[in-house]
């Protein structure tokens, strides 16, 4: 790779003629890169890059001739189908129509260990039957949709969200690819659950990572995410959001802090982000909630 060659899938899209095709970029990168691109018909081949790239076709195309690392194919695609490009492979892609893709790029250096864990050491790009293919997966489509929606609501994904979503999607890809899959071995030990929840509460205002929580439980991030869900019923990210909303309620009830100050106290970047999250979970805005709990008679009369 030369000094001027792009170092990632996202960087390749930020440079040169491809920058004009980017419609949205939802992550600063590092753990995951989320991009939406809308490109014209023609040759959209790219150089080899050190990312696993998952693509969802948002429109469908009458004819796609490509090699994404698993051999050449020539076919029509439908809206919602997925494709996976192997890392360090110069892809060939020629489309007969304009097309729109949502892509999720996994820097291989960040995720190689997770792939090995998910497949119990049995993962191989050479033998996985999903690389370089067009395939269907309602589970992955749902995960991508949820991840995109959360980024729309909360901005760039937190380290916890990015890592947890990546683990979920890569685990499903390993299963689809025919790799042996390690079943979940029960939930967290009680001491580990207690310590992780204490850490979450203590660091609500921070961008806590899945790796931080996993280290507290003395587990790998991949196994921790699955065992946490087994114990608590929801993924770590969902539980953290619950804790943040609970703390926001407490601060709205008991303090005169501004909505912006409360947002920062519970880990959100702005009052607008807190308002969106709060409205989604409490069905009322933070300001209306504060008025209701402090002056319920007047609030009832107003409503």
C-alpha positions in Angstrom: 0.0 0.0 0.0 1.5 3.4 -1.0 1.6 6.4 1.3 -1.4 7.9 -0.6 -3.5 4.8 -0.7 -6.8 4.9 1.3 -6.4 3.1 4.7 -10.1 2.1 5.0 -13.4 1.8 3.2 -14.7 5.0 4.7 -11.6 6.9 3.7 -11.8 5.6 0.2 -15.3 7.1 0.0 -14.2 10.4 1.4 -11.6 10.9 -1.3 -11.8 11.8 -5.0 -14.8 11.2 -7.2 -16.4 8.8 -4.8 -17.0 11.5 -2.2 -19.8 12.8 -4.3 -21.7 9.6 -3.9 -21.9 9.6 -0.1 -25.3 10.6 1.2 -24.7 9.9 4.9 -21.9 8.8 7.2 -23.0 7.8 10.6 -19.8 7.0 12.3 -16.4 8.6 12.8 -14.9 5.2 12.3 -12.4 3.2 14.5 -14.8 0.4 15.4 -17.5 0.5 12.7 -18.0 2.7 9.6 -21.6 3.3 8.5 -22.2 4.9 5.1 -25.1 5.4 2.7 -24.0 5.8 -0.9 -26.0 6.4 -4.0 -24.0 5.8 -7.2 -24.6 5.9 -10.9 -24.6 3.0 -13.3 -21.1 1.9 -14.3 -17.9 0.6 -12.9 -17.6 1.0 -9.1 -14.7 -1.3 -8.5 -12.3 -0.5 -5.7 -8.8 -1.4 -4.5 -8.1 -3.9 -1.7 -8.9 -2.4 1.7 -8.5 -3.9 5.2 -12.2 -3.9 6.0 -15.0 -6.5 5.9 -17.8 -4.7 4.1 -21.4 -5.6 4.5 -23.8 -4.0 2.0 -27.6 -3.8 1.9 -29.1 -2.9 -1.5 -31.8 -0.3 -0.9 -33.2 -0.2 -4.4 -32.3 -3.4 -6.3 -30.6 -3.5 -9.7 -31.4 -5.2 -13.0 -27.9 -6.5 -13.4 -24.8 -6.6 -11.3 -21.5 -8.2 -12.5 -19.1 -8.5 -9.6 -16.4 -10.3 -7.7 -16.3 -9.5 -4.0 -13.8 -12.1 -3.0 -15.8 -15.3 -3.6 -15.7 -15.6 -7.3 -17.5 -13.8 -10.1 -21.3 -13.5 -10.3 -23.8 -11.9 -12.7 -27.3 -11.4 -11.5 -30.2 -9.1 -10.8 -30.6 -8.0 -7.2 -33.7 -7.1 -5.1 -34.3 -4.4 -2.5 -33.1 -5.6 0.8 -30.6 -8.3 -0.3 -27.2 -8.3 1.3 -23.6 -8.8 0.1 -20.4 -9.2 1.9 -17.0 -8.2 0.5 -13.9 -9.9 1.9 -11.0 -7.8 3.3 -7.8 -7.1 1.4 -9.4 -8.0 -1.9 -9.7 -5.6 -4.9 -13.4 -5.8 -5.7 -14.9 -5.7 -9.2 -18.4 -4.2 -9.4 -20.3 -3.1 -12.5 -24.0 -2.1 -12.2 -26.4 -1.5 -15.1 -28.5 1.0 -13.1 -28.0 3.6 -10.4 -28.0 2.1 -7.0 -28.2 2.9 -3.4 -26.4 1.0 -0.7 -26.1 1.1 3.1 -22.8 -0.3 4.1 -21.2 -1.3 7.3 -17.4 -1.7 7.3 -15.6 -3.6 10.0 -11.8 -2.8 10.2 -10.3 -6.3 10.3 -7.8 -5.4 12.9 -10.6 -4.6 15.3 -12.7 -7.7 14.6 -10.4 -10.6 13.7 -10.5 -11.8 17.3 -14.3 -11.6 17.5 -14.6 -13.7 14.3 -12.3 -16.3 15.8 -14.3 -16.4 19.0 -17.7 -16.5 17.2 -16.6 -19.5 15.2 -14.6 -21.2 18.0 -11.4 -20.8 16.0 -13.0 -22.3 12.9 -13.5 -19.2 10.9 -11.8 -18.8 7.5 -12.4 -16.2 4.7 -11.5 -18.9 2.2 -14.2 -21.4 3.4 -17.0 -19.1 4.5 -19.8 -19.4 2.0 -21.2 -15.9 2.4 -18.2 -13.9 1.3 -18.5 -12.6 -2.2 -22.2 -13.7 -2.3 -25.6 -12.1 -2.4 -27.7 -13.5 0.3 -30.8 -12.9 2.5 -30.8 -12.5 6.3 -33.8 -11.0 8.1 -31.8 -11.0 11.3 -29.0 -8.9 9.8 -31.4 -6.6 8.0 -33.2 -5.9 11.3 -29.9 -5.3 13.1 -28.7 -2.9 10.4 -32.1 -1.1 10.5 -32.0 -0.8 14.3 -28.4 0.5 14.2 -29.2 3.1 11.6 -32.2 4.3 13.5 -30.3 4.6 16.7 -27.6 6.7 14.9 -30.4 8.9 13.5 -31.7 9.5 17.0 -28.5 9.7 19.0 -25.8 10.7 16.5 -22.5 8.8 16.0 -22.8 5.3 17.6 -21.2 5.0 21.1 -18.4 2.6 21.6 -20.8 0.3 23.4 -23.3 0.3 20.6 -20.8 -0.1 17.8 -19.0 -3.0 19.5 -22.2 -4.8 20.5 -23.9 -4.4 17.1 -20.8 -5.6 15.4 -20.6 -8.7 17.6 -24.3 -9.5 16.9 -23.9 -9.2 13.1 -20.6 -11.0 12.9 -22.0 -13.9 14.9 -24.9 -14.2 12.4 -22.5 -14.0 9.5 -20.4 -16.8 10.9 -23.5 -19.0 11.3 -24.6 -18.2 7.7 -21.1 -19.0 6.5 -21.2 -22.5 7.9 -18.6 -22.0 10.7 -19.1 -23.9 13.9 -20.9 -21.7 16.4 -20.3 -21.6 20.2 -23.6 -21.7 22.1 -24.1 -19.3 25.0 -23.0 -20.9 28.3 -25.5 -19.4 30.7 -25.6 -15.9 32.0 -23.2 -13.7 34.1 -22.1 -14.8 37.5 -23.9 -12.7 40.2 -20.7 -10.9 41.2 -20.0 -10.0 37.6 -23.5 -8.8 37.0 -23.4 -6.6 40.1 -20.0 -5.1 39.2 -21.0 -4.3 35.6 -24.2 -2.6 36.7 -22.3 -0.6 39.3 -19.8 0.4 36.6 -22.5 1.5 34.2 -24.2 3.7 36.9 -20.9 5.2 37.9 -19.9 6.1 34.3 -23.3 7.2 32.8 -21.8 10.4 31.5 -18.9 8.6 29.7 -18.7 6.8 26.4 -18.2 3.5 28.2 -17.2 0.6 25.9 -18.2 -3.1 25.7 -14.5 -3.9 26.3 -14.6 -2.0 29.7 -17.7 -3.9 30.9 -16.3 -7.2 29.6 -13.0 -6.7 31.5 -15.0 -6.0 34.7 -16.6 -9.4 34.3 -13.3 -11.1 33.2 -14.8 -12.1 29.9 -14.1 -11.4 26.2 -16.4 -8.7 24.7 -18.1 -11.3 22.4 -19.0 -13.7 25.2 -19.9 -10.9 27.7 -22.4 -9.4 25.3 -24.3 -12.7 24.9 -24.1 -13.6 28.6 -25.3 -10.1 29.7 -28.4 -10.5 27.5 -29.0 -13.9 29.0 -28.9 -12.5 32.5 -30.6 -9.2 32.1 -33.0 -9.9 29.2 -31.7 -7.1 27.0 -28.3 -6.2 25.4 -25.9 -3.9 27.4 -26.7 -0.9 25.2 -30.4 -1.2 25.9 -29.8 -1.5 29.6 -27.5 1.5 29.6 -30.2 3.6 27.9 -32.7 2.5 30.6 -30.2 3.6 33.3 -29.7 7.0 31.6 -33.4 7.6 31.3 -33.9 6.7 34.9 -31.2 9.1 36.0 -32.6 11.8 33.8 -35.9 11.4 35.5 -34.3 11.7 38.9 -32.4 14.9 37.9 -35.6 16.4 36.4 -37.5 15.7 39.6 -34.9 16.7 42.1 -32.7 19.4 40.6 -32.9 22.7 38.7 -30.3 21.7 36.2 -31.1 22.7 32.6 -32.1 20.0 30.1 -28.7 20.5 28.4 -26.8 19.9 31.7 -28.9 16.8 32.4 -28.2 15.5 28.9 -24.4 15.8 29.6 -24.8 14.3 33.0 -26.4 11.1 31.6 -24.1 10.7 28.6 -25.9 12.5 25.7 -24.2 15.1 23.5 -27.1 17.6 23.5 -30.5 18.4 24.9 -32.0 17.5 21.5 -30.6 13.9 21.7 -31.9 13.6 25.3 -35.3 14.9 24.2 -35.5 12.3 21.4 -34.5 9.4 23.7 -36.7 10.6 26.5 -39.7 11.0 24.3 -39.2 7.5 22.9 -39.0 5.8 26.3 -41.2 8.0 28.5 -43.7 9.2 25.8 -43.3 12.8 27.0 -40.6 15.5 26.6 -38.1 16.2 29.5 -39.7 19.6 30.1 -43.2 18.3 30.2 -42.1 15.5 32.6 -40.5 18.0 34.9 -43.6 20.2 34.9 -45.8 17.1 35.6 -43.9 15.8 38.5 -43.4 19.2 40.1 -46.9 20.7 39.6 -49.2 17.7 38.8 -52.4 19.7 39.4 -51.5 22.4 36.9 -50.2 19.8 34.4 -53.5 17.8 34.6 -55.5 21.0 34.1 -53.4 21.9 31.1 -53.7 18.5 29.5 
